[in-house]
Amino acid sequence: MERVYIDTCAWCRPFDKPTPRTTKETDALHRILSLADEGKIEIIGSGVVLFEVSMIDVAEKRDAISALIRKSANMFAEVTEEAERLAVDLTNKCKLDSVDSAHIATAVRGNAGVFLTTDDEILDKKDCISKFGIVVKNPADYIKVVQDEQRCICGSCYEKGPEYFKK
């Protein structure tokens, strides 16, 4: 079963000012949470996410997001010394800030296959990050791929190879 790590900005998306983009990403997050409820994917949480959420000023928003994460995550990845070393490597090689690197390193060490984010700076560096063994996607793009896979009942699209699904 695929393991998915959701970045803090994606968890917060339902509380952002509605725009076409935020609405699309919020809808995708809801679908992702439904996939987890259906047992089709596993969602990995972490102390890094919960720490960032704890810094949200608005108590109602902070509490709602924290409760959603705790309800939705199948497991919580620990920030280990190995993850800390990987985070430094990500910071140096991919030019990420330390918190973003900590998220990604924790996701990698938690055996997530996909890191979902709405952060354009991270998305712009997805090629570098992928060298660390994780695919970076926007939630809306991830859902599009999942829907494409579900339409592939006869298996004919698998003839296109695994790169088809990494778009």
Buried (B, 14 or more C-beta within 10 A) or exposed (E): EEBBBBBBBBBBBBBBEEEEEBBBBBBBBBBBBEBBEEEEBBBBBBBBBBEBBEEBEEEEBBEBBBEBBEEBBBEBBEBEEEBBEBBEEBBEBBEBEEBBBBBBBBBBBBBBBBBBBBBEEBBEBBEBBBEBEBBBBBBBBBBBBBEEEEEBEEEEBEEEEEEBBEE
